[in-house]
Amino acid sequence: MPADGFSWDTRSNGEVVIRHHGRLATILRGVRAQRFLHEVDRVDAQLLMARLTGNYRRGNERQGKNARNR
């Protein structure tokens, strides 16, 4: 995964804005935002943001051993 592709900011209303290379990727609200803020210091922040936005599988889909991946 590229280093520091994701960044995040919190808004005054509690929302978390996640950006990927400067572009808006997603906005977390409510419980998801609280959970993100709780977990971001405990795990790899880049991997967590990639999982939340769905950008964590780019490029590795065809590495599986299953026949459908060939």
PDB file of N, CA, C and O in Angstrom:
ATOM      1  N   MET A   1       0.845  -1.168   0.000  1.00  0.00           N
ATOM      2  CA  MET A   1       0.000   0.000   0.000  1.00  0.00           C
ATOM      3  C   MET A   1       0.895   1.237   0.000  1.00  0.00           C
ATOM      4  O   MET A   1       1.906   1.261   0.702  1.00  0.00           O
ATOM      5  N   PRO A   2       0.545   2.262  -0.772  1.00  0.00           N
ATOM      6  CA  PRO A   2       1.343   3.478  -0.783  1.00  0.00           C
ATOM      7  C   PRO A   2       1.355   4.139   0.590  1.00  0.00           C
ATOM      8  O   PRO A   2       0.344   4.162   1.291  1.00  0.00           O
ATOM      9  N   ALA A   3       2.489   4.665   0.954  1.00  0.00           N
ATOM     10  CA  ALA A   3       2.621   5.305   2.256  1.00  0.00           C
ATOM     11  C   ALA A   3       1.795   6.585   2.299  1.00  0.00           C
ATOM     12  O   ALA A   3       1.840   7.396   1.374  1.00  0.00           O
ATOM     13  N   ASP A   4       1.054   6.753   3.362  1.00  0.00           N
ATOM     14  CA  ASP A   4       0.285   7.969   3.631  1.00  0.00           C
ATOM     15  C   ASP A   4      -0.622   8.380   2.482  1.00  0.00           C
ATOM     16  O   ASP A   4      -0.668   9.555   2.118  1.00  0.00           O
ATOM     17  N   GLY A   5      -1.335   7.435   1.914  1.00  0.00           N
ATOM     18  CA  GLY A   5      -2.306   7.763   0.874  1.00  0.00           C
ATOM     19  C   GLY A   5      -3.578   8.344   1.455  1.00  0.00           C
ATOM     20  O   GLY A   5      -4.289   9.093   0.785  1.00  0.00           O
ATOM     21  N   PHE A   6      -3.866   8.000   2.705  1.00  0.00           N
ATOM     22  CA  PHE A   6      -5.092   8.441   3.361  1.00  0.00           C
ATOM     23  C   PHE A   6      -4.785   9.494   4.414  1.00  0.00           C
ATOM     24  O   PHE A   6      -3.723   9.484   5.037  1.00  0.00           O
ATOM     25  N   SER A   7      -5.734  10.402   4.600  1.00  0.00           N
ATOM     26  CA  SER A   7      -5.668  11.372   5.692  1.00  0.00           C
ATOM     27  C   SER A   7      -7.081  11.515   6.254  1.00  0.00           C
ATOM     28  O   SER A   7      -8.059  11.165   5.594  1.00  0.00           O
ATOM     29  N   TRP A   8      -7.175  12.027   7.461  1.00  0.00           N
ATOM     30  CA  TRP A   8      -8.489  12.183   8.075  1.00  0.00           C
ATOM     31  C   TRP A   8      -8.527  13.428   8.941  1.00  0.00           C
ATOM     32  O   TRP A   8      -7.511  13.870   9.477  1.00  0.00           O
ATOM     33  N   ASP A   9      -9.726  13.984   9.063  1.00  0.00           N
ATOM     34  CA  ASP A   9      -9.982  15.153   9.897  1.00  0.00           C
ATOM     35  C   ASP A   9     -11.295  14.931  10.635  1.00  0.00           C
ATOM     36  O   ASP A   9     -12.169  14.194  10.179  1.00  0.00           O
ATOM     37  N   THR A  10     -11.411  15.584  11.785  1.00  0.00           N
ATOM     38  CA  THR A  10     -12.684  15.540  12.501  1.00  0.00           C
ATOM     39  C   THR A  10     -13.359  16.899  12.370  1.00  0.00           C
ATOM     40  O   THR A  10     -12.704  17.940  12.344  1.00  0.00           O
ATOM     41  N   ARG A  11     -14.659  16.862  12.291  1.00  0.00           N
ATOM     42  CA  ARG A  11     -15.450  18.087  12.233  1.00  0.00           C
ATOM     43  C   ARG A  11     -16.012  18.379  13.618  1.00  0.00           C
ATOM     44  O   ARG A  11     -16.021  17.513  14.493  1.00  0.00           O
ATOM     45  N   SER A  12     -16.475  19.597  13.803  1.00  0.00           N
ATOM     46  CA  SER A  12     -16.989  19.989  15.119  1.00  0.00           C
ATOM     47  C   SER A  12     -18.251  19.223  15.511  1.00  0.00           C
ATOM     48  O   SER A  12     -18.571  19.132  16.696  1.00  0.00           O
ATOM     49  N   ASN A  13     -18.970  18.673  14.532  1.00  0.00           N
ATOM     50  CA  ASN A  13     -20.187  17.923  14.848  1.00  0.00           C
ATOM     51  C   ASN A  13     -19.911  16.439  15.088  1.00  0.00           C
ATOM     52  O   ASN A  13     -20.851  15.660  15.245  1.00  0.00           O
ATOM     53  N   GLY A  14     -18.636  16.034  15.119  1.00  0.00           N
ATOM     54  CA  GLY A  14     -18.276  14.657  15.415  1.00  0.00           C
ATOM     55  C   GLY A  14     -18.036  13.790  14.199  1.00  0.00           C
ATOM     56  O   GLY A  14     -17.624  12.639  14.343  1.00  0.00           O
ATOM     57  N   GLU A  15     -18.280  14.303  13.012  1.00  0.00           N
ATOM     58  CA  GLU A  15     -18.041  13.533  11.795  1.00  0.00           C
ATOM     59  C   GLU A  15     -16.546  13.406  11.530  1.00  0.00           C
ATOM     60  O   GLU A  15     -15.760  14.281  11.893  1.00  0.00           O
ATOM     61  N   VAL A  16     -16.169  12.306  10.894  1.00  0.00           N
ATOM     62  CA  VAL A  16     -14.782  12.077  10.499  1.00  0.00           C
ATOM     63  C   VAL A  16     -14.744  12.032   8.979  1.00  0.00           C
ATOM     64  O   VAL A  16     -15.456  11.245   8.353  1.00  0.00           O
ATOM     65  N   VAL A  17     -13.909  12.882   8.389  1.00  0.00           N
ATOM     66  CA  VAL A  17     -13.766  12.941   6.938  1.00  0.00           C
ATOM     67  C   VAL A  17     -12.476  12.223   6.567  1.00  0.00           C
ATOM     68  O   VAL A  17     -11.399  12.587   7.038  1.00  0.00           O
ATOM     69  N   ILE A  18     -12.587  11.199   5.718  1.00  0.00           N
ATOM     70  CA  ILE A  18     -11.420  10.450   5.259  1.00  0.00           C
ATOM     71  C   ILE A  18     -11.170  10.811   3.808  1.00  0.00           C
ATOM     72  O   ILE A  18     -12.073  10.753   2.974  1.00  0.00           O
ATOM     73  N   ARG A  19      -9.931  11.185   3.518  1.00  0.00           N
ATOM     74  CA  ARG A  19      -9.536  11.554   2.154  1.00  0.00           C
ATOM     75  C   ARG A  19      -8.464  10.595   1.661  1.00  0.00           C
ATOM     76  O   ARG A  19      -7.644  10.102   2.435  1.00  0.00           O
ATOM     77  N   HIS A  20      -8.487  10.340   0.364  1.00  0.00           N
ATOM     78  CA  HIS A  20      -7.480   9.488  -0.273  1.00  0.00           C
ATOM     79  C   HIS A  20      -6.784  10.329  -1.331  1.00  0.00           C
ATOM     80  O   HIS A  20      -7.399  10.727  -2.321  1.00  0.00           O
ATOM     81  N   HIS A  21      -5.495  10.601  -1.120  1.00  0.00           N
ATOM     82  CA  HIS A  21      -4.705  11.481  -1.988  1.00  0.00           C
ATOM     83  C   HIS A  21      -5.404  12.822  -2.199  1.00  0.00           C
ATOM     84  O   HIS A  21      -5.438  13.344  -3.314  1.00  0.00           O
ATOM     85  N   GLY A  22      -5.962  13.374  -1.121  1.00  0.00           N
ATOM     86  CA  GLY A  22      -6.573  14.689  -1.159  1.00  0.00           C
ATOM     87  C   GLY A  22      -8.024  14.726  -1.590  1.00  0.00           C
ATOM     88  O   GLY A  22      -8.672  15.766  -1.470  1.00  0.00           O
ATOM     89  N   ARG A  23      -8.549  13.626  -2.087  1.00  0.00           N
ATOM     90  CA  ARG A  23      -9.943  13.586  -2.532  1.00  0.00           C
ATOM     91  C   ARG A  23     -10.815  12.900  -1.486  1.00  0.00           C
ATOM     92  O   ARG A  23     -10.389  11.951  -0.829  1.00  0.00           O
ATOM     93  N   LEU A  24     -12.026  13.389  -1.345  1.00  0.00           N
ATOM     94  CA  LEU A  24     -12.957  12.824  -0.378  1.00  0.00           C
ATOM     95  C   LEU A  24     -13.220  11.357  -0.692  1.00  0.00           C
ATOM     96  O   LEU A  24     -13.606  11.014  -1.809  1.00  0.00           O
ATOM     97  N   ALA A  25     -13.009  10.493   0.300  1.00  0.00           N
ATOM     98  CA  ALA A  25     -13.275   9.062   0.134  1.00  0.00           C
ATOM     99  C   ALA A  25     -14.561   8.675   0.850  1.00  0.00           C
ATOM    100  O   ALA A  25     -15.391   7.960   0.289  1.00  0.00           O
ATOM    101  N   THR A  26     -14.732   9.139   2.080  1.00  0.00           N
ATOM    102  CA  THR A  26     -15.952   8.835   2.833  1.00  0.00           C
ATOM    103  C   THR A  26     -16.075   9.776   4.024  1.00  0.00           C
ATOM    104  O   THR A  26     -15.109  10.416   4.440  1.00  0.00           O
ATOM    105  N   ILE A  27     -17.276   9.840   4.552  1.00  0.00           N
ATOM    106  CA  ILE A  27     -17.549  10.587   5.780  1.00  0.00           C
ATOM    107  C   ILE A  27     -18.177   9.616   6.765  1.00  0.00           C
ATOM    108  O   ILE A  27     -19.183   8.973   6.467  1.00  0.00           O
ATOM    109  N   LEU A  28     -17.574   9.519   7.939  1.00  0.00           N
ATOM    110  CA  LEU A  28     -18.098   8.642   8.987  1.00  0.00           C
ATOM    111  C   LEU A  28     -18.899   9.483   9.969  1.00  0.00           C
ATOM    112  O   LEU A  28     -18.477  10.565  10.379  1.00  0.00           O
ATOM    113  N   ARG A  29     -20.063   8.963  10.335  1.00  0.00           N
ATOM    114  CA  ARG A  29     -20.934   9.674  11.270  1.00  0.00           C
ATOM    115  C   ARG A  29     -21.335   8.743  12.405  1.00  0.00           C
ATOM    116  O   ARG A  29     -21.305   7.521  12.261  1.00  0.00           O
ATOM    117  N   GLY A  30     -21.704   9.322  13.515  1.00  0.00           N
ATOM    118  CA  GLY A  30     -22.276   8.564  14.628  1.00  0.00           C
ATOM    119  C   GLY A  30     -21.343   7.523  15.211  1.00  0.00           C
ATOM    120  O   GLY A  30     -20.186   7.802  15.527  1.00  0.00           O
ATOM    121  N   VAL A  31     -21.876   6.302  15.348  1.00  0.00           N
ATOM    122  CA  VAL A  31     -21.139   5.211  15.986  1.00  0.00           C
ATOM    123  C   VAL A  31     -19.893   4.842  15.185  1.00  0.00           C
ATOM    124  O   VAL A  31     -18.847   4.553  15.766  1.00  0.00           O
ATOM    125  N   ARG A  32     -19.997   4.850  13.853  1.00  0.00           N
ATOM    126  CA  ARG A  32     -18.828   4.503  13.030  1.00  0.00           C
ATOM    127  C   ARG A  32     -17.698   5.509  13.242  1.00  0.00           C
ATOM    128  O   ARG A  32     -16.530   5.120  13.279  1.00  0.00           O
ATOM    129  N   ALA A  33     -18.025   6.788  13.381  1.00  0.00           N
ATOM    130  CA  ALA A  33     -17.012   7.810  13.625  1.00  0.00           C
ATOM    131  C   ALA A  33     -16.373   7.618  14.999  1.00  0.00           C
ATOM    132  O   ALA A  33     -15.155   7.729  15.140  1.00  0.00           O
ATOM    133  N   GLN A  34     -17.186   7.331  16.003  1.00  0.00           N
ATOM    134  CA  GLN A  34     -16.656   7.101  17.346  1.00  0.00           C
ATOM    135  C   GLN A  34     -15.751   5.878  17.378  1.00  0.00           C
ATOM    136  O   GLN A  34     -14.690   5.901  18.003  1.00  0.00           O
ATOM    137  N   ARG A  35     -16.167   4.815  16.706  1.00  0.00           N
ATOM    138  CA  ARG A  35     -15.370   3.591  16.653  1.00  0.00           C
ATOM    139  C   ARG A  35     -14.036   3.847  15.947  1.00  0.00           C
ATOM    140  O   ARG A  35     -12.994   3.355  16.380  1.00  0.00           O
ATOM    141  N   PHE A  36     -14.075   4.618  14.860  1.00  0.00           N
ATOM    142  CA  PHE A  36     -12.850   4.956  14.141  1.00  0.00           C
ATOM    143  C   PHE A  36     -11.889   5.722  15.041  1.00  0.00           C
ATOM    144  O   PHE A  36     -10.706   5.390  15.108  1.00  0.00           O
ATOM    145  N   LEU A  37     -12.383   6.735  15.728  1.00  0.00           N
ATOM    146  CA  LEU A  37     -11.527   7.539  16.601  1.00  0.00           C
ATOM    147  C   LEU A  37     -10.940   6.710  17.737  1.00  0.00           C
ATOM    148  O   LEU A  37      -9.833   6.986  18.199  1.00  0.00           O
ATOM    149  N   HIS A  38     -11.666   5.709  18.184  1.00  0.00           N
ATOM    150  CA  HIS A  38     -11.185   4.834  19.248  1.00  0.00           C
ATOM    151  C   HIS A  38     -10.100   3.892  18.734  1.00  0.00           C
ATOM    152  O   HIS A  38      -9.148   3.595  19.456  1.00  0.00           O
ATOM    153  N   GLU A  39     -10.232   3.419  17.496  1.00  0.00           N
ATOM    154  CA  GLU A  39      -9.307   2.423  16.950  1.00  0.00           C
ATOM    155  C   GLU A  39      -8.093   3.016  16.247  1.00  0.00           C
ATOM    156  O   GLU A  39      -7.078   2.333  16.112  1.00  0.00           O
ATOM    157  N   VAL A  40      -8.166   4.255  15.800  1.00  0.00           N
ATOM    158  CA  VAL A  40      -7.122   4.799  14.931  1.00  0.00           C
ATOM    159  C   VAL A  40      -5.749   4.842  15.618  1.00  0.00           C
ATOM    160  O   VAL A  40      -4.728   4.734  14.939  1.00  0.00           O
ATOM    161  N   ASP A  41      -5.705   4.994  16.921  1.00  0.00           N
ATOM    162  CA  ASP A  41      -4.427   5.032  17.634  1.00  0.00           C
ATOM    163  C   ASP A  41      -3.898   3.639  17.957  1.00  0.00           C
ATOM    164  O   ASP A  41      -2.719   3.487  18.274  1.00  0.00           O
ATOM    165  N   ARG A  42      -4.748   2.628  17.881  1.00  0.00           N
ATOM    166  CA  ARG A  42      -4.353   1.273  18.271  1.00  0.00           C
ATOM    167  C   ARG A  42      -3.845   0.427  17.114  1.00  0.00           C
ATOM    168  O   ARG A  42      -3.063  -0.500  17.323  1.00  0.00           O
ATOM    169  N   VAL A  43      -4.276   0.731  15.906  1.00  0.00           N
ATOM    170  CA  VAL A  43      -3.894  -0.072  14.738  1.00  0.00           C
ATOM    171  C   VAL A  43      -3.256   0.834  13.694  1.00  0.00           C
ATOM    172  O   VAL A  43      -3.185   2.050  13.873  1.00  0.00           O
ATOM    173  N   ASP A  44      -2.794   0.233  12.603  1.00  0.00           N
ATOM    174  CA  ASP A  44      -2.230   1.001  11.501  1.00  0.00           C
ATOM    175  C   ASP A  44      -3.334   1.869  10.895  1.00  0.00           C
ATOM    176  O   ASP A  44      -4.304   1.350  10.342  1.00  0.00           O
ATOM    177  N   ALA A  45      -3.186   3.169  11.001  1.00  0.00           N
ATOM    178  CA  ALA A  45      -4.232   4.087  10.556  1.00  0.00           C
ATOM    179  C   ALA A  45      -4.491   3.973   9.060  1.00  0.00           C
ATOM    180  O   ALA A  45      -5.640   4.052   8.627  1.00  0.00           O
ATOM    181  N   GLN A  46      -3.438   3.787   8.260  1.00  0.00           N
ATOM    182  CA  GLN A  46      -3.614   3.675   6.809  1.00  0.00           C
ATOM    183  C   GLN A  46      -4.433   2.434   6.451  1.00  0.00           C
ATOM    184  O   GLN A  46      -5.311   2.496   5.590  1.00  0.00           O
ATOM    185  N   LEU A  47      -4.153   1.327   7.099  1.00  0.00           N
ATOM    186  CA  LEU A  47      -4.891   0.100   6.828  1.00  0.00           C
ATOM    187  C   LEU A  47      -6.345   0.220   7.284  1.00  0.00           C
ATOM    188  O   LEU A  47      -7.252  -0.244   6.593  1.00  0.00           O
ATOM    189  N   LEU A  48      -6.564   0.833   8.429  1.00  0.00           N
ATOM    190  CA  LEU A  48      -7.925   1.024   8.929  1.00  0.00           C
ATOM    191  C   LEU A  48      -8.741   1.878   7.967  1.00  0.00           C
ATOM    192  O   LEU A  48      -9.885   1.542   7.658  1.00  0.00           O
ATOM    193  N   MET A  49      -8.167   2.977   7.491  1.00  0.00           N
ATOM    194  CA  MET A  49      -8.895   3.837   6.559  1.00  0.00           C
ATOM    195  C   MET A  49      -9.124   3.137   5.225  1.00  0.00           C
ATOM    196  O   MET A  49     -10.161   3.333   4.592  1.00  0.00           O
ATOM    197  N   ALA A  50      -8.174   2.331   4.798  1.00  0.00           N
ATOM    198  CA  ALA A  50      -8.354   1.573   3.556  1.00  0.00           C
ATOM    199  C   ALA A  50      -9.502   0.579   3.701  1.00  0.00           C
ATOM    200  O   ALA A  50     -10.307   0.422   2.783  1.00  0.00           O
ATOM    201  N   ARG A  51      -9.580  -0.085   4.838  1.00  0.00           N
ATOM    202  CA  ARG A  51     -10.674  -1.031   5.073  1.00  0.00           C
ATOM    203  C   ARG A  51     -12.022  -0.327   5.088  1.00  0.00           C
ATOM    204  O   ARG A  51     -12.994  -0.834   4.526  1.00  0.00           O
ATOM    205  N   LEU A  52     -12.089   0.824   5.720  1.00  0.00           N
ATOM    206  CA  LEU A  52     -13.356   1.542   5.829  1.00  0.00           C
ATOM    207  C   LEU A  52     -13.831   2.100   4.494  1.00  0.00           C
ATOM    208  O   LEU A  52     -15.036   2.228   4.272  1.00  0.00           O
ATOM    209  N   THR A  53     -12.911   2.430   3.612  1.00  0.00           N
ATOM    210  CA  THR A  53     -13.296   3.003   2.324  1.00  0.00           C
ATOM    211  C   THR A  53     -13.408   1.962   1.231  1.00  0.00           C
ATOM    212  O   THR A  53     -13.924   2.255   0.152  1.00  0.00           O
ATOM    213  N   GLY A  54     -12.934   0.744   1.488  1.00  0.00           N
ATOM    214  CA  GLY A  54     -13.005  -0.295   0.468  1.00  0.00           C
ATOM    215  C   GLY A  54     -11.847  -0.285  -0.502  1.00  0.00           C
ATOM    216  O   GLY A  54     -11.900  -0.988  -1.511  1.00  0.00           O
ATOM    217  N   ASN A  55     -10.796   0.486  -0.240  1.00  0.00           N
ATOM    218  CA  ASN A  55      -9.654   0.594  -1.143  1.00  0.00           C
ATOM    219  C   ASN A  55      -8.497  -0.315  -0.756  1.00  0.00           C
ATOM    220  O   ASN A  55      -7.368  -0.069  -1.181  1.00  0.00           O
ATOM    221  N   TYR A  56      -8.734  -1.332   0.016  1.00  0.00           N
ATOM    222  CA  TYR A  56      -7.625  -2.139   0.491  1.00  0.00           C
ATOM    223  C   TYR A  56      -7.336  -3.335  -0.389  1.00  0.00           C
ATOM    224  O   TYR A  56      -6.336  -4.015  -0.157  1.00  0.00           O
ATOM    225  N   ARG A  57      -8.153  -3.630  -1.385  1.00  0.00           N
ATOM    226  CA  ARG A  57      -7.932  -4.823  -2.199  1.00  0.00           C
ATOM    227  C   ARG A  57      -7.418  -4.487  -3.587  1.00  0.00           C
ATOM    228  O   ARG A  57      -7.278  -5.396  -4.405  1.00  0.00           O
ATOM    229  N   ARG A  58      -7.138  -3.273  -3.886  1.00  0.00           N
ATOM    230  CA  ARG A  58      -6.725  -2.900  -5.227  1.00  0.00           C
ATOM    231  C   ARG A  58      -5.398  -3.561  -5.586  1.00  0.00           C
ATOM    232  O   ARG A  58      -4.390  -3.369  -4.906  1.00  0.00           O
ATOM    233  N   GLY A  59      -5.414  -4.336  -6.657  1.00  0.00           N
ATOM    234  CA  GLY A  59      -4.183  -4.913  -7.167  1.00  0.00           C
ATOM    235  C   GLY A  59      -3.870  -6.309  -6.690  1.00  0.00           C
ATOM    236  O   GLY A  59      -3.021  -6.964  -7.296  1.00  0.00           O
ATOM    237  N   ASN A  60      -4.501  -6.810  -5.641  1.00  0.00           N
ATOM    238  CA  ASN A  60      -4.142  -8.134  -5.149  1.00  0.00           C
ATOM    239  C   ASN A  60      -5.255  -9.157  -5.350  1.00  0.00           C
ATOM    240  O   ASN A  60      -5.174 -10.253  -4.795  1.00  0.00           O
ATOM    241  N   GLU A  61      -6.279  -8.840  -6.117  1.00  0.00           N
ATOM    242  CA  GLU A  61      -7.393  -9.761  -6.296  1.00  0.00           C
ATOM    243  C   GLU A  61      -6.969 -11.033  -7.021  1.00  0.00           C
ATOM    244  O   GLU A  61      -7.530 -12.099  -6.766  1.00  0.00           O
ATOM    245  N   ARG A  62      -5.999 -10.943  -7.911  1.00  0.00           N
ATOM    246  CA  ARG A  62      -5.637 -12.070  -8.753  1.00  0.00           C
ATOM    247  C   ARG A  62      -4.537 -12.938  -8.142  1.00  0.00           C
ATOM    248  O   ARG A  62      -4.026 -13.829  -8.821  1.00  0.00           O
ATOM    249  N   GLN A  63      -4.166 -12.712  -6.913  1.00  0.00           N
ATOM    250  CA  GLN A  63      -3.102 -13.487  -6.293  1.00  0.00           C
ATOM    251  C   GLN A  63      -3.608 -14.742  -5.603  1.00  0.00           C
ATOM    252  O   GLN A  63      -2.801 -15.549  -5.142  1.00  0.00           O
ATOM    253  N   GLY A  64      -4.908 -14.931  -5.517  1.00  0.00           N
ATOM    254  CA  GLY A  64      -5.468 -16.098  -4.852  1.00  0.00           C
ATOM    255  C   GLY A  64      -5.231 -17.367  -5.640  1.00  0.00           C
ATOM    256  O   GLY A  64      -5.008 -17.317  -6.850  1.00  0.00           O
ATOM    257  N   LYS A  65      -5.277 -18.503  -4.969  1.00  0.00           N
ATOM    258  CA  LYS A  65      -5.026 -19.789  -5.611  1.00  0.00           C
ATOM    259  C   LYS A  65      -6.286 -20.398  -6.209  1.00  0.00           C
ATOM    260  O   LYS A  65      -6.215 -21.392  -6.931  1.00  0.00           O
ATOM    261  N   ASN A  66      -7.423 -19.816  -5.916  1.00  0.00           N
ATOM    262  CA  ASN A  66      -8.672 -20.339  -6.441  1.00  0.00           C
ATOM    263  C   ASN A  66      -8.741 -20.126  -7.955  1.00  0.00           C
ATOM    264  O   ASN A  66      -8.246 -19.119  -8.462  1.00  0.00           O
ATOM    265  N   ALA A  67      -9.347 -21.058  -8.672  1.00  0.00           N
ATOM    266  CA  ALA A  67      -9.412 -20.991 -10.131  1.00  0.00           C
ATOM    267  C   ALA A  67     -10.159 -19.757 -10.626  1.00  0.00           C
ATOM    268  O   ALA A  67      -9.858 -19.261 -11.712  1.00  0.00           O
ATOM    269  N   ARG A  68     -11.111 -19.254  -9.871  1.00  0.00           N
ATOM    270  CA  ARG A  68     -11.860 -18.085 -10.329  1.00  0.00           C
ATOM    271  C   ARG A  68     -10.991 -16.826 -10.371  1.00  0.00           C
ATOM    272  O   ARG A  68     -11.369 -15.841 -11.004  1.00  0.00           O
ATOM    273  N   ASN A  69      -9.847 -16.844  -9.715  1.00  0.00           N
ATOM    274  CA  ASN A  69      -8.955 -15.690  -9.671  1.00  0.00           C
ATOM    275  C   ASN A  69      -7.896 -15.713 -10.763  1.00  0.00           C
ATOM    276  O   ASN A  69      -7.011 -14.858 -10.778  1.00  0.00           O
ATOM    277  N   ARG A  70      -7.968 -16.662 -11.664  1.00  0.00           N
ATOM    278  CA  ARG A  70      -6.941 -16.752 -12.713  1.00  0.00           C
ATOM    279  C   ARG A  70      -7.436 -16.236 -14.015  1.00  0.00           C
ATOM    280  O   ARG A  70      -6.699 -16.240 -15.001  1.00  0.00           O
TER     281      ARG A  70
END
